[in-house]
């Protein structure tokens, strides 16, 4: 989601890698690129990206919030 009021924020618990000049979460954009690369490459690259995604999604949301 875009939000100009949140542009160029520093990394925080809410935005792990900060935000870009349009206020979009950079971590989400990196995840999208990783998903595209994994689906295009398949094989080992797909397996590694999927395991990382599964590991990150297994962390309870409450432990990441303030």
N, CA, C, O and CB atoms as a CASP TS submission, in Angstrom:
PFRMAT TS
TARGET T0000
AUTHOR 0000-0000-0000
METHOD Language model
MODEL 1
PARENT N/A
ATOM      1  N   UNK     1       0.837  -1.171   0.000  1.00  0.00           N
ATOM      2  CA  UNK     1       0.000   0.000   0.000  1.00  0.00           C
ATOM      3  C   UNK     1       0.883   1.235   0.000  1.00  0.00           C
ATOM      4  O   UNK     1       1.897   1.299   0.695  1.00  0.00           O
ATOM      5  CB  UNK     1      -0.953  -0.003   1.205  1.00  0.00           C
ATOM      6  N   UNK     2       0.485   2.190  -0.774  1.00  0.00           N
ATOM      7  CA  UNK     2       1.238   3.416  -0.928  1.00  0.00           C
ATOM      8  C   UNK     2       0.755   4.464   0.067  1.00  0.00           C
ATOM      9  O   UNK     2      -0.448   4.587   0.299  1.00  0.00           O
ATOM     10  CB  UNK     2       1.123   3.939  -2.358  1.00  0.00           C
ATOM     11  N   UNK     3       1.668   5.211   0.650  1.00  0.00           N
ATOM     12  CA  UNK     3       1.304   6.271   1.583  1.00  0.00           C
ATOM     13  C   UNK     3       2.381   7.330   1.612  1.00  0.00           C
ATOM     14  O   UNK     3       3.426   7.137   2.232  1.00  0.00           O
ATOM     15  CB  UNK     3       1.073   5.709   2.989  1.00  0.00           C
ATOM     16  N   UNK     4       2.143   8.443   0.951  1.00  0.00           N
ATOM     17  CA  UNK     4       3.165   9.490   0.842  1.00  0.00           C
ATOM     18  C   UNK     4       3.587  10.058   2.188  1.00  0.00           C
ATOM     19  O   UNK     4       4.692  10.584   2.314  1.00  0.00           O
ATOM     20  CB  UNK     4       2.660  10.605  -0.028  1.00  0.00           C
ATOM     21  N   UNK     5       2.733   9.961   3.185  1.00  0.00           N
ATOM     22  CA  UNK     5       3.108  10.459   4.509  1.00  0.00           C
ATOM     23  C   UNK     5       4.158   9.571   5.172  1.00  0.00           C
ATOM     24  O   UNK     5       4.817   9.993   6.122  1.00  0.00           O
ATOM     25  CB  UNK     5       1.876  10.556   5.402  1.00  0.00           C
ATOM     26  N   UNK     6       4.317   8.342   4.675  1.00  0.00           N
ATOM     27  CA  UNK     6       5.293   7.410   5.236  1.00  0.00           C
ATOM     28  C   UNK     6       6.513   7.241   4.332  1.00  0.00           C
ATOM     29  O   UNK     6       7.229   6.249   4.460  1.00  0.00           O
ATOM     30  CB  UNK     6       4.643   6.059   5.478  1.00  0.00           C
ATOM     31  N   UNK     7       6.764   8.169   3.436  1.00  0.00           N
ATOM     32  CA  UNK     7       7.872   8.017   2.497  1.00  0.00           C
ATOM     33  C   UNK     7       9.222   8.128   3.198  1.00  0.00           C
ATOM     34  O   UNK     7       9.410   8.932   4.110  1.00  0.00           O
ATOM     35  CB  UNK     7       7.774   9.062   1.393  1.00  0.00           C
ATOM     36  N   UNK     8      10.147   7.300   2.744  1.00  0.00           N
ATOM     37  CA  UNK     8      11.536   7.272   3.201  1.00  0.00           C
ATOM     38  C   UNK     8      11.687   7.101   4.711  1.00  0.00           C
ATOM     39  O   UNK     8      12.571   7.702   5.322  1.00  0.00           O
ATOM     40  CB  UNK     8      12.221   8.531   2.779  1.00  0.00           C
ATOM     41  N   UNK     9      10.825   6.284   5.310  1.00  0.00           N
ATOM     42  CA  UNK     9      10.959   5.971   6.731  1.00  0.00           C
ATOM     43  C   UNK     9      12.140   5.038   6.946  1.00  0.00           C
ATOM     44  O   UNK     9      12.459   4.213   6.089  1.00  0.00           O
ATOM     45  CB  UNK     9       9.662   5.335   7.279  1.00  0.00           C
ATOM     46  N   UNK    10      12.774   5.175   8.077  1.00  0.00           N
ATOM     47  CA  UNK    10      13.879   4.290   8.438  1.00  0.00           C
ATOM     48  C   UNK    10      13.322   2.910   8.802  1.00  0.00           C
ATOM     49  O   UNK    10      12.136   2.785   9.106  1.00  0.00           O
ATOM     50  CB  UNK    10      14.705   4.884   9.623  1.00  0.00           C
ATOM     51  N   UNK    11      14.162   1.880   8.773  1.00  0.00           N
ATOM     52  CA  UNK    11      13.700   0.548   9.178  1.00  0.00           C
ATOM     53  C   UNK    11      13.138   0.566  10.597  1.00  0.00           C
ATOM     54  O   UNK    11      13.667   1.229  11.489  1.00  0.00           O
ATOM     55  CB  UNK    11      14.848  -0.469   9.083  1.00  0.00           C
ATOM     56  N   UNK    12      12.063  -0.171  10.774  1.00  0.00           N
ATOM     57  CA  UNK    12      11.409  -0.263  12.084  1.00  0.00           C
ATOM     58  C   UNK    12      10.736  -1.622  12.178  1.00  0.00           C
ATOM     59  O   UNK    12      10.843  -2.436  11.261  1.00  0.00           O
ATOM     60  CB  UNK    12      10.369   0.897  12.295  1.00  0.00           C
ATOM     61  N   UNK    13      10.046  -1.870  13.280  1.00  0.00           N
ATOM     62  CA  UNK    13       9.315  -3.139  13.408  1.00  0.00           C
ATOM     63  C   UNK    13       8.185  -3.219  12.399  1.00  0.00           C
ATOM     64  O   UNK    13       7.858  -4.304  11.919  1.00  0.00           O
ATOM     65  CB  UNK    13       8.759  -3.302  14.828  1.00  0.00           C
ATOM     66  N   UNK    14       7.593  -2.096  12.078  1.00  0.00           N
ATOM     67  CA  UNK    14       6.482  -2.085  11.122  1.00  0.00           C
ATOM     68  C   UNK    14       6.981  -2.266   9.691  1.00  0.00           C
ATOM     69  O   UNK    14       6.348  -2.965   8.898  1.00  0.00           O
ATOM     70  CB  UNK    14       5.693  -0.777  11.238  1.00  0.00           C
ATOM     71  N   UNK    15       8.097  -1.650   9.358  1.00  0.00           N
ATOM     72  CA  UNK    15       8.701  -1.749   8.018  1.00  0.00           C
ATOM     73  C   UNK    15      10.148  -2.204   8.200  1.00  0.00           C
ATOM     74  O   UNK    15      11.033  -1.389   8.462  1.00  0.00           O
ATOM     75  CB  UNK    15       8.626  -0.365   7.235  1.00  0.00           C
ATOM     76  N   UNK    16      10.379  -3.493   8.062  1.00  0.00           N
ATOM     77  CA  UNK    16      11.685  -4.076   8.392  1.00  0.00           C
ATOM     78  C   UNK    16      12.845  -3.473   7.600  1.00  0.00           C
ATOM     79  O   UNK    16      13.964  -3.385   8.104  1.00  0.00           O
ATOM     80  CB  UNK    16      11.647  -5.557   8.155  1.00  0.00           C
ATOM     81  N   UNK    17      12.579  -3.062   6.367  1.00  0.00           N
ATOM     82  CA  UNK    17      13.641  -2.468   5.549  1.00  0.00           C
ATOM     83  C   UNK    17      13.355  -0.998   5.240  1.00  0.00           C
ATOM     84  O   UNK    17      14.026  -0.400   4.399  1.00  0.00           O
ATOM     85  CB  UNK    17      13.805  -3.252   4.243  1.00  0.00           C
ATOM     86  N   UNK    18      12.374  -0.419   5.909  1.00  0.00           N
ATOM     87  CA  UNK    18      12.004   0.964   5.660  1.00  0.00           C
ATOM     88  C   UNK    18      11.030   1.076   4.492  1.00  0.00           C
ATOM     89  O   UNK    18      10.472   0.080   4.032  1.00  0.00           O
ATOM     90  CB  UNK    18      13.247   1.800   5.389  1.00  0.00           C
ATOM     91  N   UNK    19      10.835   2.318   4.017  1.00  0.00           N
ATOM     92  CA  UNK    19       9.914   2.562   2.914  1.00  0.00           C
ATOM     93  C   UNK    19      10.618   3.334   1.806  1.00  0.00           C
ATOM     94  O   UNK    19      11.632   3.991   2.038  1.00  0.00           O
ATOM     95  CB  UNK    19       8.672   3.329   3.401  1.00  0.00           C
ATOM     96  N   UNK    20      10.066   3.245   0.599  1.00  0.00           N
ATOM     97  CA  UNK    20      10.641   3.975  -0.530  1.00  0.00           C
ATOM     98  C   UNK    20      10.045   5.381  -0.602  1.00  0.00           C
ATOM     99  O   UNK    20       9.331   5.800   0.310  1.00  0.00           O
ATOM    100  CB  UNK    20      10.395   3.213  -1.856  1.00  0.00           C
ATOM    101  N   UNK    21      10.335   6.109  -1.679  1.00  0.00           N
ATOM    102  CA  UNK    21       9.891   7.496  -1.796  1.00  0.00           C
ATOM    103  C   UNK    21       8.379   7.643  -1.945  1.00  0.00           C
ATOM    104  O   UNK    21       7.852   8.747  -1.809  1.00  0.00           O
ATOM    105  CB  UNK    21      10.566   8.139  -2.965  1.00  0.00           C
ATOM    106  N   UNK    22       7.673   6.543  -2.224  1.00  0.00           N
ATOM    107  CA  UNK    22       6.214   6.573  -2.307  1.00  0.00           C
ATOM    108  C   UNK    22       5.550   5.986  -1.062  1.00  0.00           C
ATOM    109  O   UNK    22       4.326   5.863  -1.013  1.00  0.00           O
ATOM    110  CB  UNK    22       5.751   5.816  -3.537  1.00  0.00           C
ATOM    111  N   UNK    23       6.350   5.623  -0.057  1.00  0.00           N
ATOM    112  CA  UNK    23       5.816   5.095   1.189  1.00  0.00           C
ATOM    113  C   UNK    23       5.506   3.613   1.161  1.00  0.00           C
ATOM    114  O   UNK    23       4.819   3.115   2.054  1.00  0.00           O
ATOM    115  CB  UNK    23       4.595   5.830   1.546  1.00  0.00           C
ATOM    116  N   UNK    24       5.996   2.888   0.152  1.00  0.00           N
ATOM    117  CA  UNK    24       5.744   1.449   0.054  1.00  0.00           C
ATOM    118  C   UNK    24       6.802   0.683   0.841  1.00  0.00           C
ATOM    119  O   UNK    24       7.968   1.075   0.880  1.00  0.00           O
ATOM    120  CB  UNK    24       5.734   0.991  -1.427  1.00  0.00           C
ATOM    121  N   UNK    25       6.382  -0.407   1.464  1.00  0.00           N
ATOM    122  CA  UNK    25       7.266  -1.238   2.271  1.00  0.00           C
ATOM    123  C   UNK    25       8.284  -1.944   1.380  1.00  0.00           C
ATOM    124  O   UNK    25       7.901  -2.688   0.477  1.00  0.00           O
ATOM    125  CB  UNK    25       6.454  -2.266   3.083  1.00  0.00           C
ATOM    126  N   UNK    26       9.580  -1.720   1.624  1.00  0.00           N
ATOM    127  CA  UNK    26      10.619  -2.316   0.791  1.00  0.00           C
ATOM    128  C   UNK    26      10.732  -3.821   0.977  1.00  0.00           C
ATOM    129  O   UNK    26      11.061  -4.536   0.030  1.00  0.00           O
ATOM    130  CB  UNK    26      11.943  -1.674   1.089  1.00  0.00           C
ATOM    131  N   UNK    27      10.464  -4.314   2.182  1.00  0.00           N
ATOM    132  CA  UNK    27      10.543  -5.754   2.435  1.00  0.00           C
ATOM    133  C   UNK    27       9.528  -6.507   1.571  1.00  0.00           C
ATOM    134  O   UNK    27       9.827  -7.589   1.066  1.00  0.00           O
ATOM    135  CB  UNK    27      10.300  -6.055   3.932  1.00  0.00           C
ATOM    136  N   UNK    28       8.350  -5.947   1.403  1.00  0.00           N
ATOM    137  CA  UNK    28       7.324  -6.563   0.559  1.00  0.00           C
ATOM    138  C   UNK    28       7.767  -6.615  -0.892  1.00  0.00           C
ATOM    139  O   UNK    28       7.525  -7.601  -1.588  1.00  0.00           O
ATOM    140  CB  UNK    28       6.007  -5.799   0.674  1.00  0.00           C
ATOM    141  N   UNK    29       8.416  -5.553  -1.345  1.00  0.00           N
ATOM    142  CA  UNK    29       8.872  -5.520  -2.732  1.00  0.00           C
ATOM    143  C   UNK    29       9.968  -6.558  -2.976  1.00  0.00           C
ATOM    144  O   UNK    29      10.006  -7.187  -4.033  1.00  0.00           O
ATOM    145  CB  UNK    29       9.381  -4.120  -3.092  1.00  0.00           C
ATOM    146  N   UNK    30      10.850  -6.735  -2.005  1.00  0.00           N
ATOM    147  CA  UNK    30      11.898  -7.747  -2.131  1.00  0.00           C
ATOM    148  C   UNK    30      11.263  -9.140  -2.181  1.00  0.00           C
ATOM    149  O   UNK    30      11.697  -9.995  -2.953  1.00  0.00           O
ATOM    150  CB  UNK    30      12.908  -7.645  -0.951  1.00  0.00           C
ATOM    151  N   UNK    31      10.230  -9.366  -1.350  1.00  0.00           N
ATOM    152  CA  UNK    31       9.530 -10.657  -1.360  1.00  0.00           C
ATOM    153  C   UNK    31       8.887 -10.947  -2.689  1.00  0.00           C
ATOM    154  O   UNK    31       8.879 -12.093  -3.138  1.00  0.00           O
ATOM    155  CB  UNK    31       8.481 -10.695  -0.282  1.00  0.00           C
ATOM    156  N   UNK    32       8.345  -9.925  -3.328  1.00  0.00           N
ATOM    157  CA  UNK    32       7.722 -10.105  -4.635  1.00  0.00           C
ATOM    158  C   UNK    32       8.766 -10.503  -5.670  1.00  0.00           C
ATOM    159  O   UNK    32       8.542 -11.418  -6.461  1.00  0.00           O
ATOM    160  CB  UNK    32       6.998  -8.823  -5.072  1.00  0.00           C
ATOM    161  N   UNK    33       9.888  -9.825  -5.665  1.00  0.00           N
ATOM    162  CA  UNK    33      10.964 -10.143  -6.615  1.00  0.00           C
ATOM    163  C   UNK    33      11.477 -11.561  -6.370  1.00  0.00           C
ATOM    164  O   UNK    33      11.718 -12.301  -7.324  1.00  0.00           O
ATOM    165  CB  UNK    33      12.128  -9.119  -6.494  1.00  0.00           C
ATOM    166  N   UNK    34      11.647 -11.946  -5.117  1.00  0.00           N
ATOM    167  CA  UNK    34      12.117 -13.302  -4.800  1.00  0.00           C
ATOM    168  C   UNK    34      11.121 -14.345  -5.302  1.00  0.00           C
ATOM    169  O   UNK    34      11.530 -15.393  -5.801  1.00  0.00           O
ATOM    170  CB  UNK    34      12.334 -13.461  -3.277  1.00  0.00           C
ATOM    171  N   UNK    35       9.825 -14.074  -5.177  1.00  0.00           N
ATOM    172  CA  UNK    35       8.807 -14.997  -5.660  1.00  0.00           C
ATOM    173  C   UNK    35       8.837 -15.156  -7.166  1.00  0.00           C
ATOM    174  O   UNK    35       8.675 -16.262  -7.682  1.00  0.00           O
ATOM    175  CB  UNK    35       7.447 -14.534  -5.231  1.00  0.00           C
ATOM    176  N   UNK    36       9.042 -14.065  -7.868  1.00  0.00           N
ATOM    177  CA  UNK    36       9.121 -14.114  -9.330  1.00  0.00           C
ATOM    178  C   UNK    36      10.358 -14.895  -9.762  1.00  0.00           C
ATOM    179  O   UNK    36      10.279 -15.724 -10.669  1.00  0.00           O
ATOM    180  CB  UNK    36       9.150 -12.686  -9.926  1.00  0.00           C
ATOM    181  N   UNK    37      11.487 -14.640  -9.130  1.00  0.00           N
ATOM    182  CA  UNK    37      12.721 -15.367  -9.461  1.00  0.00           C
ATOM    183  C   UNK    37      12.551 -16.854  -9.178  1.00  0.00           C
ATOM    184  O   UNK    37      12.965 -17.689  -9.982  1.00  0.00           O
ATOM    185  CB  UNK    37      13.920 -14.805  -8.661  1.00  0.00           C
ATOM    186  N   UNK    38      11.948 -17.190  -8.046  1.00  0.00           N
ATOM    187  CA  UNK    38      11.747 -18.593  -7.689  1.00  0.00           C
ATOM    188  C   UNK    38      10.849 -19.307  -8.684  1.00  0.00           C
ATOM    189  O   UNK    38      11.129 -20.439  -9.079  1.00  0.00           O
ATOM    190  CB  UNK    38      11.156 -18.702  -6.297  1.00  0.00           C
ATOM    191  N   UNK    39       9.776 -18.651  -9.088  1.00  0.00           N
ATOM    192  CA  UNK    39       8.855 -19.308 -10.023  1.00  0.00           C
ATOM    193  C   UNK    39       9.467 -19.449 -11.409  1.00  0.00           C
ATOM    194  O   UNK    39       9.159 -20.398 -12.130  1.00  0.00           O
ATOM    195  CB  UNK    39       7.548 -18.530 -10.113  1.00  0.00           C
ATOM    196  N   UNK    40      10.321 -18.522 -11.782  1.00  0.00           N
ATOM    197  CA  UNK    40      10.985 -18.604 -13.083  1.00  0.00           C
ATOM    198  C   UNK    40      12.098 -19.643 -13.080  1.00  0.00           C
ATOM    199  O   UNK    40      12.256 -20.383 -14.051  1.00  0.00           O
ATOM    200  CB  UNK    40      11.547 -17.244 -13.474  1.00  0.00           C
ATOM    201  N   UNK    41      12.871 -19.706 -11.998  1.00  0.00           N
ATOM    202  CA  UNK    41      14.039 -20.583 -11.924  1.00  0.00           C
ATOM    203  C   UNK    41      13.677 -22.036 -11.655  1.00  0.00           C
ATOM    204  O   UNK    41      14.256 -22.951 -12.241  1.00  0.00           O
ATOM    205  CB  UNK    41      14.974 -20.098 -10.854  1.00  0.00           C
ATOM    206  N   UNK    42      12.719 -22.239 -10.766  1.00  0.00           N
ATOM    207  CA  UNK    42      12.305 -23.563 -10.304  1.00  0.00           C
ATOM    208  C   UNK    42      13.479 -24.310  -9.666  1.00  0.00           C
ATOM    209  O   UNK    42      14.508 -23.700  -9.375  1.00  0.00           O
ATOM    210  CB  UNK    42      11.727 -24.380 -11.472  1.00  0.00           C
ATOM    211  N   UNK    43      13.345 -25.575  -9.453  1.00  0.00           N
ATOM    212  CA  UNK    43      14.412 -26.395  -8.891  1.00  0.00           C
ATOM    213  C   UNK    43      14.868 -25.951  -7.520  1.00  0.00           C
ATOM    214  O   UNK    43      14.051 -25.644  -6.652  1.00  0.00           O
ATOM    215  CB  UNK    43      15.572 -26.399  -9.808  1.00  0.00           C
ATOM    216  N   UNK    44      16.187 -25.918  -7.324  1.00  0.00           N
ATOM    217  CA  UNK    44      16.778 -25.591  -6.022  1.00  0.00           C
ATOM    218  C   UNK    44      16.465 -24.171  -5.569  1.00  0.00           C
ATOM    219  O   UNK    44      16.208 -23.939  -4.387  1.00  0.00           O
ATOM    220  CB  UNK    44      18.274 -25.779  -6.075  1.00  0.00           C
ATOM    221  N   UNK    45      16.484 -23.229  -6.488  1.00  0.00           N
ATOM    222  CA  UNK    45      16.195 -21.838  -6.124  1.00  0.00           C
ATOM    223  C   UNK    45      14.781 -21.730  -5.569  1.00  0.00           C
ATOM    224  O   UNK    45      14.559 -21.068  -4.555  1.00  0.00           O
ATOM    225  CB  UNK    45      16.370 -20.900  -7.345  1.00  0.00           C
ATOM    226  N   UNK    46      13.832 -22.371  -6.225  1.00  0.00           N
ATOM    227  CA  UNK    46      12.443 -22.375  -5.760  1.00  0.00           C
ATOM    228  C   UNK    46      12.347 -23.010  -4.375  1.00  0.00           C
ATOM    229  O   UNK    46      11.650 -22.494  -3.502  1.00  0.00           O
ATOM    230  CB  UNK    46      11.537 -23.128  -6.758  1.00  0.00           C
ATOM    231  N   UNK    47      13.040 -24.120  -4.173  1.00  0.00           N
ATOM    232  CA  UNK    47      13.023 -24.797  -2.875  1.00  0.00           C
ATOM    233  C   UNK    47      13.560 -23.900  -1.755  1.00  0.00           C
ATOM    234  O   UNK    47      12.976 -23.830  -0.674  1.00  0.00           O
ATOM    235  CB  UNK    47      13.843 -26.085  -2.945  1.00  0.00           C
ATOM    236  N   UNK    48      14.663 -23.224  -2.019  1.00  0.00           N
ATOM    237  CA  UNK    48      15.273 -22.353  -1.001  1.00  0.00           C
ATOM    238  C   UNK    48      14.352 -21.180  -0.674  1.00  0.00           C
ATOM    239  O   UNK    48      14.139 -20.868   0.498  1.00  0.00           O
ATOM    240  CB  UNK    48      16.647 -21.830  -1.484  1.00  0.00           C
ATOM    241  N   UNK    49      13.807 -20.531  -1.695  1.00  0.00           N
ATOM    242  CA  UNK    49      12.928 -19.386  -1.458  1.00  0.00           C
ATOM    243  C   UNK    49      11.683 -19.830  -0.691  1.00  0.00           C
ATOM    244  O   UNK    49      11.229 -19.124   0.210  1.00  0.00           O
ATOM    245  CB  UNK    49      12.528 -18.718  -2.794  1.00  0.00           C
ATOM    246  N   UNK    50      11.137 -20.975  -1.035  1.00  0.00           N
ATOM    247  CA  UNK    50       9.950 -21.474  -0.336  1.00  0.00           C
ATOM    248  C   UNK    50      10.254 -21.794   1.123  1.00  0.00           C
ATOM    249  O   UNK    50       9.427 -21.515   1.990  1.00  0.00           O
ATOM    250  CB  UNK    50       9.404 -22.717  -1.038  1.00  0.00           C
ATOM    251  N   UNK    51      11.413 -22.369   1.416  1.00  0.00           N
ATOM    252  CA  UNK    51      11.768 -22.683   2.801  1.00  0.00           C
ATOM    253  C   UNK    51      11.954 -21.414   3.623  1.00  0.00           C
ATOM    254  O   UNK    51      11.552 -21.358   4.785  1.00  0.00           O
ATOM    255  CB  UNK    51      13.044 -23.527   2.848  1.00  0.00           C
ATOM    256  N   UNK    52      12.558 -20.401   3.023  1.00  0.00           N
ATOM    257  CA  UNK    52      12.720 -19.121   3.726  1.00  0.00           C
ATOM    258  C   UNK    52      11.348 -18.502   4.002  1.00  0.00           C
ATOM    259  O   UNK    52      11.095 -18.013   5.103  1.00  0.00           O
ATOM    260  CB  UNK    52      13.601 -18.140   2.895  1.00  0.00           C
ATOM    261  N   UNK    53      10.472 -18.524   3.009  1.00  0.00           N
ATOM    262  CA  UNK    53       9.118 -17.976   3.190  1.00  0.00           C
ATOM    263  C   UNK    53       8.355 -18.743   4.266  1.00  0.00           C
ATOM    264  O   UNK    53       7.668 -18.135   5.086  1.00  0.00           O
ATOM    265  CB  UNK    53       8.336 -18.019   1.863  1.00  0.00           C
ATOM    266  N   UNK    54       8.466 -20.056   4.271  1.00  0.00           N
ATOM    267  CA  UNK    54       7.794 -20.860   5.292  1.00  0.00           C
ATOM    268  C   UNK    54       8.338 -20.557   6.686  1.00  0.00           C
ATOM    269  O   UNK    54       7.578 -20.484   7.652  1.00  0.00           O
ATOM    270  CB  UNK    54       7.951 -22.352   4.982  1.00  0.00           C
ATOM    271  N   UNK    55       9.638 -20.384   6.785  1.00  0.00           N
ATOM    272  CA  UNK    55      10.250 -20.059   8.071  1.00  0.00           C
ATOM    273  C   UNK    55       9.762 -18.711   8.581  1.00  0.00           C
ATOM    274  O   UNK    55       9.408 -18.579   9.753  1.00  0.00           O
ATOM    275  CB  UNK    55      11.775 -20.054   7.952  1.00  0.00           C
ATOM    276  N   UNK    56       9.742 -17.708   7.705  1.00  0.00           N
ATOM    277  CA  UNK    56       9.280 -16.382   8.113  1.00  0.00           C
ATOM    278  C   UNK    56       7.802 -16.388   8.482  1.00  0.00           C
ATOM    279  O   UNK    56       7.393 -15.693   9.412  1.00  0.00           O
ATOM    280  CB  UNK    56       9.529 -15.373   7.001  1.00  0.00           C
ATOM    281  N   UNK    57       7.004 -17.163   7.766  1.00  0.00           N
ATOM    282  CA  UNK    57       5.564 -17.192   8.071  1.00  0.00           C
ATOM    283  C   UNK    57       5.257 -17.998   9.333  1.00  0.00           C
ATOM    284  O   UNK    57       4.154 -17.902   9.870  1.00  0.00           O
ATOM    285  CB  UNK    57       4.791 -17.775   6.892  1.00  0.00           C
ATOM    286  N   UNK    58       6.216 -18.789   9.811  1.00  0.00           N
ATOM    287  CA  UNK    58       5.983 -19.566  11.028  1.00  0.00           C
ATOM    288  C   UNK    58       6.205 -18.751  12.303  1.00  0.00           C
ATOM    289  O   UNK    58       5.841 -19.197  13.391  1.00  0.00           O
ATOM    290  CB  UNK    58       6.886 -20.778  11.041  1.00  0.00           C
ATOM    291  N   UNK    59       6.794 -17.571  12.182  1.00  0.00           N
ATOM    292  CA  UNK    59       7.020 -16.704  13.331  1.00  0.00           C
ATOM    293  C   UNK    59       5.695 -16.038  13.691  1.00  0.00           C
ATOM    294  O   UNK    59       5.080 -15.399  12.838  1.00  0.00           O
ATOM    295  CB  UNK    59       8.129 -15.638  13.031  1.00  0.00           C
ATOM    296  N   UNK    60       5.246 -16.173  14.930  1.00  0.00           N
ATOM    297  CA  UNK    60       3.970 -15.561  15.322  1.00  0.00           C
ATOM    298  C   UNK    60       3.989 -14.055  15.120  1.00  0.00           C
ATOM    299  O   UNK    60       4.984 -13.394  15.417  1.00  0.00           O
ATOM    300  CB  UNK    60       3.650 -15.882  16.781  1.00  0.00           C
ATOM    301  N   UNK    61       2.900 -13.522  14.620  1.00  0.00           N
ATOM    302  CA  UNK    61       2.790 -12.091  14.342  1.00  0.00           C
ATOM    303  C   UNK    61       2.955 -11.251  15.602  1.00  0.00           C
ATOM    304  O   UNK    61       3.501 -10.149  15.537  1.00  0.00           O
ATOM    305  CB  UNK    61       1.452 -11.785  13.694  1.00  0.00           C
ATOM    306  N   UNK    62       2.503 -11.739  16.728  1.00  0.00           N
ATOM    307  CA  UNK    62       2.584 -10.969  17.977  1.00  0.00           C
ATOM    308  C   UNK    62       4.027 -10.713  18.404  1.00  0.00           C
ATOM    309  O   UNK    62       4.298  -9.720  19.080  1.00  0.00           O
ATOM    310  CB  UNK    62       1.845 -11.700  19.092  1.00  0.00           C
ATOM    311  N   UNK    63       4.950 -11.581  18.027  1.00  0.00           N
ATOM    312  CA  UNK    63       6.339 -11.373  18.413  1.00  0.00           C
ATOM    313  C   UNK    63       7.007 -10.306  17.546  1.00  0.00           C
ATOM    314  O   UNK    63       8.081  -9.819  17.900  1.00  0.00           O
ATOM    315  CB  UNK    63       7.112 -12.684  18.318  1.00  0.00           C
ATOM    316  N   UNK    64       6.401  -9.935  16.429  1.00  0.00           N
ATOM    317  CA  UNK    64       6.969  -8.923  15.559  1.00  0.00           C
ATOM    318  C   UNK    64       6.417  -7.536  15.833  1.00  0.00           C
ATOM    319  O   UNK    64       7.026  -6.548  15.424  1.00  0.00           O
ATOM    320  CB  UNK    64       6.727  -9.288  14.132  1.00  0.00           C
ATOM    321  N   UNK    65       5.293  -7.433  16.505  1.00  0.00           N
ATOM    322  CA  UNK    65       4.689  -6.132  16.746  1.00  0.00           C
ATOM    323  C   UNK    65       5.311  -5.452  17.963  1.00  0.00           C
ATOM    324  O   UNK    65       6.025  -6.075  18.750  1.00  0.00           O
ATOM    325  CB  UNK    65       3.182  -6.276  16.936  1.00  0.00           C
ATOM    326  N   UNK    66       5.026  -4.185  18.092  1.00  0.00           N
ATOM    327  CA  UNK    66       5.586  -3.375  19.186  1.00  0.00           C
ATOM    328  C   UNK    66       5.095  -3.802  20.534  1.00  0.00           C
ATOM    329  O   UNK    66       5.480  -3.215  21.546  1.00  0.00           O
ATOM    330  CB  UNK    66       5.263  -1.931  18.986  1.00  0.00           C
TER
END
